[in-house]
Amino acid sequence: MAIRAQINLRLLIFTVAFTALFITLGFWQLDRAVEKTAQIAQHARLLNQPIEKLEAVPDEQRLDGRLVQLVGAIELDNIFLLDNVVLDGRVGFEVVHPMQLDKGGLVLVNRGFVAAGASRVVLPSVPALGNRGVTSGRIYRSDWMNSDQALAYDGWPRVVPTQDPEVLSGVLARQLLPFVVRVEASDPNGLPRNWVTSVMLPAKHQGYAVQWFIMALVLVSMFLYFTFGRQTQGASS
């Protein structure tokens, strides 16, 4: 006897929509795994490259992780305190200075962590610079978390939710280079930090991709069961 499936239109739309979503998310996670693999390989390669002055590095080679030397003047009046940073269980900020380069250009230098005061009202004292005219660090590019958050503070030092150069260019009314230089720990201007190459390893993205694909498979299987399986059971009983 032929089995006629009674397809529930709402269930069909739900299954198609969410199966497509899960598959899309799975492939997105695989793409992210490829990106993270390339990023980690790039960092490993750049670790062995000698330091160069920033102006000697062409724009296309100013890659995330490149070790550069900055020559100019770190600004003492306009200091940003990147908010909501935790180091070794202590809450605080990262200290970010604009630096005017001798060869032209304005760049942000992130020195590292300073602990918060007893309350939000009391800002921490910014440690003195070891060398205002020369500093070294690694180029840092990011998706710039919290770029869309409101700038709720004024005055200097200024607490900010992001170190996005585009956002902070607006605060300074001067154009910043599109990256931050994270000062080396061994540099006289360096402060404590815990900066990692990648928050999530490629294998974790791959694991998430498998989960999304399994969810898509389960959803399709459930649709087939409720559409055809019950009809078969009904016909055989």
C-alpha positions in Angstrom: 0.0 0.0 0.0 1.4 3.4 -1.0 2.1 5.8 1.9 0.8 9.4 1.5 2.7 11.8 3.6 0.7 14.7 5.1 3.2 17.5 5.1 2.7 20.2 7.8 3.5 23.4 6.0 4.6 25.3 9.2 6.9 22.4 10.1 8.3 22.4 6.6 9.1 26.1 6.7 10.5 25.9 10.2 12.8 22.9 9.2 14.0 24.6 6.0 14.7 27.9 7.6 16.6 26.6 10.6 18.4 23.9 8.7 19.7 26.6 6.3 20.7 28.7 9.3 22.6 25.9 11.0 24.4 24.9 7.9 25.4 28.6 7.3 26.7 28.9 10.8 28.6 25.7 10.4 30.4 26.9 7.3 31.0 30.3 9.0 32.8 28.5 11.8 34.9 26.6 9.3 35.9 29.9 7.7 36.8 31.3 11.1 39.0 28.2 11.7 40.8 28.9 8.5 41.3 32.6 9.4 42.6 31.7 12.9 45.0 29.2 11.4 46.4 31.8 9.1 46.5 34.4 11.9 48.5 32.1 14.2 50.9 31.1 11.4 51.4 34.8 10.6 52.2 35.6 14.3 54.6 32.7 14.5 56.4 34.0 11.3 56.5 37.6 12.5 58.0 36.6 15.9 61.3 35.9 14.1 61.5 39.0 12.1 63.9 41.8 13.3 62.5 45.1 14.5 62.1 47.9 12.0 61.2 51.5 12.2 57.5 51.9 11.4 58.1 54.3 8.6 60.4 51.8 6.9 57.6 49.2 6.8 55.3 49.5 3.7 51.6 49.8 4.5 50.8 46.4 3.1 53.4 44.8 5.4 52.1 46.5 8.6 50.6 43.2 9.7 49.1 42.2 13.0 52.1 41.1 15.1 54.8 42.9 13.3 57.5 44.3 15.6 58.2 47.9 15.0 60.0 50.8 16.6 58.3 54.2 16.9 60.2 57.4 17.0 58.4 60.6 17.9 56.7 62.0 21.0 54.3 60.1 23.2 51.6 62.6 24.4 51.3 63.1 28.1 48.1 65.2 28.2 45.8 63.0 26.1 45.8 59.6 27.8 43.1 57.0 27.3 42.2 54.4 29.9 40.6 51.3 28.2 37.9 50.2 30.6 36.9 46.7 31.9 40.3 45.0 31.8 41.1 42.2 34.3 44.6 40.9 35.0 45.3 38.2 37.6 41.9 38.8 39.2 42.4 42.6 39.5 40.1 45.0 37.7 41.6 48.0 36.0 42.4 49.6 32.7 44.9 49.5 29.8 46.9 52.7 29.3 46.8 54.0 25.8 48.7 57.1 24.6 48.6 58.8 21.2 52.1 59.2 19.8 53.1 61.8 17.2 55.7 60.3 14.9 58.6 62.2 13.7 58.0 61.1 10.1 54.4 62.0 10.2 51.3 60.2 11.5 49.6 59.7 14.8 49.4 56.2 16.4 48.0 54.8 19.5 50.4 52.9 21.8 49.0 50.5 24.4 51.4 50.2 27.3 49.5 47.6 29.3 47.6 47.3 32.6 47.1 49.5 35.5 44.9 48.6 38.5 41.7 50.6 39.2 41.4 52.7 42.3 39.1 52.1 45.2 36.1 53.5 43.3 35.2 54.7 39.8 35.5 58.3 41.0 39.3 57.9 41.7 41.2 57.3 38.5 44.5 55.4 38.8 47.8 57.2 38.5 49.4 56.6 35.1 53.0 55.3 35.5 55.7 57.6 34.2 57.1 56.9 30.8 60.5 55.3 30.6 61.3 56.9 27.3 58.9 59.4 25.7 60.7 59.6 22.3 61.3 56.0 21.3 59.3 52.9 22.0 58.9 49.5 20.5 55.9 47.1 20.2 53.8 44.9 17.9 51.1 46.1 15.5 47.7 45.1 16.7 44.6 45.0 14.5 41.3 43.8 15.8 37.5 43.9 15.3 37.7 46.5 18.0 35.2 45.4 20.7 32.7 48.0 22.0 33.2 50.5 19.2 29.5 51.2 19.2 29.3 52.0 22.9 28.8 55.6 24.0 31.7 57.6 25.3 30.4 58.4 28.7 33.4 60.2 30.2 35.3 63.4 29.5 38.4 65.0 30.9 41.9 63.5 30.9 42.9 60.8 31.5 39.7 59.6 29.7 38.0 56.3 30.4 36.9 54.8 27.1 35.1 51.4 26.2 37.2 50.8 23.1 40.7 51.4 21.6 39.3 51.6 18.1 41.5 54.2 16.3 38.5 55.4 14.3 36.5 56.1 17.4 39.4 57.8 19.3 40.3 59.8 16.2 36.9 61.6 16.8 37.8 62.3 20.4 41.2 63.7 19.5 39.9 65.5 16.3 43.0 64.1 14.6 43.4 61.1 12.4 45.0 58.1 13.9 46.7 55.2 12.0 44.3 52.3 11.7 46.0 50.1 14.2 47.4 50.1 17.8 51.0 49.3 18.8 51.2 47.1 21.8 54.3 48.0 23.7 56.7 45.2 24.3 57.0 44.0 27.9 60.8 44.5 27.8 60.4 48.1 26.6 60.9 50.9 29.3 57.3 52.0 28.7 55.8 48.5 29.1 53.3 47.7 31.8 51.9 44.3 33.0 49.7 42.6 30.4 48.2 39.3 29.3 47.8 39.6 25.6 47.1 36.4 23.6 47.5 35.8 19.9 44.0 34.3 19.5 41.2 33.9 22.1 39.8 30.8 20.3 41.9 28.1 18.6 41.0 26.7 15.2 40.0 23.3 16.6 37.3 25.0 18.7 35.8 26.6 15.7 35.8 23.3 13.9 34.1 21.7 16.9 31.4 24.3 16.8 31.0 23.7 13.1 30.4 20.0 13.7 27.8 20.9 16.3 25.9 23.1 13.9 26.0 20.4 11.2 24.7 17.8 13.7 21.9 20.1 14.7 20.9 20.5 11.1 21.0 16.7 10.6 18.9 16.2 13.7 16.3 18.7 12.6 15.9 17.1 9.1 15.7 13.7 10.7 12.9 14.8 13.0 11.0 16.4 10.1 11.3 13.1 8.1 10.2 11.1 11.1 7.1 13.2 11.9 6.2 13.5 8.2 6.8 9.9 7.0 7.6 7.8 10.0 4.3 8.2 11.7 2.5 7.6 8.4 4.4 4.3 8.0 3.5 3.2 11.5 -0.1 4.1 10.9 -0.3 2.1 7.7 1.3 -1.0 9.2 -1.0 -1.1 12.3 
